[in-house]
Amino acid sequence: MIPYWLSEAHEPPPAVALDGPPDVVVVGAGVTGCAAALRLAHAGMRVRLCDAREVAGGASGRNGGFALRGAPAPFDVTAASVGEESARAIWAWSERAIDRIEELAGDAFRRVGSLRLAVDEEERDELRSEYDALVGAGFAAEWLDDLAPPLAGRFTAAIRHVPDGVLQPARWVRRLARLAAEAGVEIREHARVTSLDELEGATVVVCSDGYPSGLLGPIEGLIIPTRGQVIATEPIPERLFQVPHYGRHGFDYWHQAEDGRVVAGGFRDVSLFSEFTADEHTTDVVQDALSSFVNGLVGRELRVDYRWAGIFGLVMDFLPVVGAVPGLDRVWVAGGYSGHGNVLGLACGELVARAVAGEDDPLLPLFDPGRLLGAGA
Ligand SMILES: Cc1cc2nc3c(=O)[nH]c(=O)nc-3n(C[C@H](O)[C@H](O)[C@H](O)COP(=O)(O)OP(=O)(O)OC[C@H]3O[C@@H](n4cnc5c(N)ncnc54)[C@H](O)[C@@H]3O)c2cc1C
């Protein structure tokens, strides 16, 4: 079934023909590839952006729509693994990326904050530890003990992450693609790149996150394809979930779209191992868990109008993978956001483009693709 976000009517991006062979071919027209292509075009390069499907046809048009700051693991956990200074740098950089989304996305983005919820005392302690660390490091966050219905009684506490927001992700990425085309990027949809040899000697930037591209040589498969499933219900009149809500370590996430539909995703943990796949089908066990959860929250049975799945790329250390691919000449990668790629995709697309253009950045060693092979950090 077509994901709810992708079902929205849209104009294709303007057709552009390059006046010579491309300097750079970007593979994957999701948020990362569109951001990278736009940045490379602004740097004066001739850029071709190819996707096996259409713009936003991958996870970028199939996700929950949450635009969250930071890395996939909470701030305190990330600080414990990479150090406080690096964690602060990642959080500040991601907040700047949300500012950029707000600048570029128009009505595809609403800056409403987000709620990370605790289902039990153990998770409450984890939230408290993240909250204390965030506030101690100077980041905006609010602690909520008293939750209103329908959250009261189900969740014990929450953090409001003030700078976050919510996207109509397909509308956002289609807009980004249009900006890229207007900056001179040639976009080729339904054009799978099957081999590096066909790319006329251009520099290549692979932005396929969890979708196996076949182009990543020694690190192919090390960004692990992982399936996420989502439902969108019939529209309901009451506004219960204006902001993105997520709990159980991100295994449940939901909010209401502009038209009142409840969009809910997650529940991978009801069938964890079968969700390590690049197969984009939905399954009854996860879909049933999603609709029972939403019915329980809302207090009545809702019709499900849309069901879909998408693939994201999981990396075991929960840091993105950005940089030159080890062992390959002029091949770069940006991806591996572990289900947290709406903001990181924009930031990492821009980061990889700057790296291709020869700019250094203190975050690049942290995100070094070589670490997937046991080299690097
Ligand atoms: C169900 C689900 C829910 C999610 N929810 C959230 C959320 O709420 N918030 C959040 O921040 N993140 C979320 N994510 C993660 C987020 O959607 C992704 O990390 C992000 O969209 C990745 O963007 P991308 O541009 O890197 O890759 P994608 O958008 O996945 O695009 C990759 C593209 O590469 C193309 N491709 C692959 N190989 C080739 C090839 N050889 N030639 C040509 N094209 C190729 C594919 O066709 C695809 O279109 C979710 C992911 C899923 C699946």
The ligand as a Tripos MOL2 file, in Angstrom:
@<TRIPOS>MOLECULE
LIG
   53    58     1     0     0
SMALL
NO_CHARGES

@<TRIPOS>ATOM
      1 C1          9.1270    3.0270    9.2220 C.3       1 LIG1
      2 C2         10.2060    4.0260    9.5230 C.ar      1 LIG1
      3 C3          9.9630    5.0260   10.4560 C.ar      1 LIG1
      4 C4         10.9450    5.9720   10.7230 C.ar      1 LIG1
      5 N1         10.6480    7.0190   11.5450 N.ar      1 LIG1
      6 C5         11.5460    8.0120   11.6980 C.ar      1 LIG1
      7 C6         11.1920    9.1870   12.4150 C.ar      1 LIG1
      8 O1         10.0550    9.3490   12.8470 O.2       1 LIG1
      9 N2         12.1590   10.1340   12.5980 N.ar      1 LIG1
     10 C7         13.4060    9.9890   12.0830 C.ar      1 LIG1
     11 O2         14.2530   10.8630   12.2910 O.2       1 LIG1
     12 N3         13.7440    8.9210   11.3250 N.ar      1 LIG1
     13 C8         12.8460    7.9440   11.1110 C.ar      1 LIG1
     14 N4         13.1580    6.8780   10.3350 N.ar      1 LIG1
     15 C9         14.4650    6.8410    9.6830 C.3       1 LIG1
     16 C10        14.5140    7.7970    8.4850 C.3       1 LIG1
     17 O3         13.3370    7.6660    7.7240 O.3       1 LIG1
     18 C11        15.7150    7.4620    7.5920 C.3       1 LIG1
     19 O4         16.8760    7.3450    8.3810 O.3       1 LIG1
     20 C12        15.9470    8.5430    6.5620 C.3       1 LIG1
     21 O5         14.7640    8.7910    5.8370 O.3       1 LIG1
     22 C13        17.0480    8.0910    5.6110 C.3       1 LIG1
     23 O6         17.0730    8.9770    4.5250 O.3       1 LIG1
     24 P1         18.0720    8.6980    3.3440 P.3       1 LIG1
     25 O7         17.8860    9.7760    2.3690 O.co2     1 LIG1
     26 O8         19.4500    8.5000    3.9010 O.co2     1 LIG1
     27 O9         17.6310    7.2850    2.7710 O.3       1 LIG1
     28 P2         16.2370    6.8540    2.0940 P.3       1 LIG1
     29 O10        15.2040    7.8750    2.2470 O.co2     1 LIG1
     30 O11        15.9580    5.4840    2.5700 O.co2     1 LIG1
     31 O12        16.5950    6.8510    0.5640 O.3       1 LIG1
     32 C14        17.4970    5.9130    0.0270 C.3       1 LIG1
     33 C15        17.1870    5.8010   -1.4350 C.3       1 LIG1
     34 O13        18.2790    5.1220   -2.0730 O.3       1 LIG1
     35 C16        17.7350    4.4990   -3.2030 C.3       1 LIG1
     36 N5         18.7360    3.5240   -3.6850 N.ar      1 LIG1
     37 C17        19.3170    2.5080   -3.0150 C.ar      1 LIG1
     38 N6         20.2090    1.8850   -3.7890 N.ar      1 LIG1
     39 C18        20.1960    2.5220   -4.9900 C.ar      1 LIG1
     40 C19        20.9210    2.3430   -6.1990 C.ar      1 LIG1
     41 N7         21.8650    1.3920   -6.3350 N.pl3     1 LIG1
     42 N8         20.6510    3.1810   -7.2380 N.ar      1 LIG1
     43 C20        19.7200    4.1630   -7.1340 C.ar      1 LIG1
     44 N9         19.0150    4.3640   -5.9900 N.ar      1 LIG1
     45 C21        19.2540    3.5590   -4.9320 C.ar      1 LIG1
     46 C22        16.4430    3.8970   -2.7020 C.3       1 LIG1
     47 O14        15.5360    3.6720   -3.7740 O.3       1 LIG1
     48 C23        15.9450    4.9690   -1.7330 C.3       1 LIG1
     49 O15        14.9680    5.8170   -2.3150 O.3       1 LIG1
     50 C24        12.2130    5.8970   10.0600 C.ar      1 LIG1
     51 C25        12.4560    4.8900    9.1330 C.ar      1 LIG1
     52 C26        11.4640    3.9690    8.8470 C.ar      1 LIG1
     53 C27        11.7260    2.9020    7.8230 C.3       1 LIG1
@<TRIPOS>BOND
     1     1     2 1
     2     2     3 ar
     3     2    52 ar
     4     3     4 ar
     5     4     5 ar
     6     4    50 ar
     7     5     6 ar
     8     6     7 ar
     9     6    13 1
    10     7     8 2
    11     7     9 ar
    12     9    10 ar
    13    10    11 2
    14    10    12 ar
    15    12    13 ar
    16    13    14 ar
    17    14    15 1
    18    14    50 ar
    19    15    16 1
    20    16    17 1
    21    16    18 1
    22    18    19 1
    23    18    20 1
    24    20    21 1
    25    20    22 1
    26    22    23 1
    27    23    24 1
    28    24    25 2
    29    24    26 1
    30    24    27 1
    31    27    28 1
    32    28    29 2
    33    28    30 1
    34    28    31 1
    35    31    32 1
    36    32    33 1
    37    33    34 1
    38    33    48 1
    39    34    35 1
    40    35    36 1
    41    35    46 1
    42    36    37 ar
    43    36    45 ar
    44    37    38 ar
    45    38    39 ar
    46    39    40 ar
    47    39    45 ar
    48    40    41 1
    49    40    42 ar
    50    42    43 ar
    51    43    44 ar
    52    44    45 ar
    53    46    47 1
    54    46    48 1
    55    48    49 1
    56    50    51 ar
    57    51    52 ar
    58    52    53 1
@<TRIPOS>SUBSTRUCTURE
     1 LIG1         1 GROUP 0 **** ****
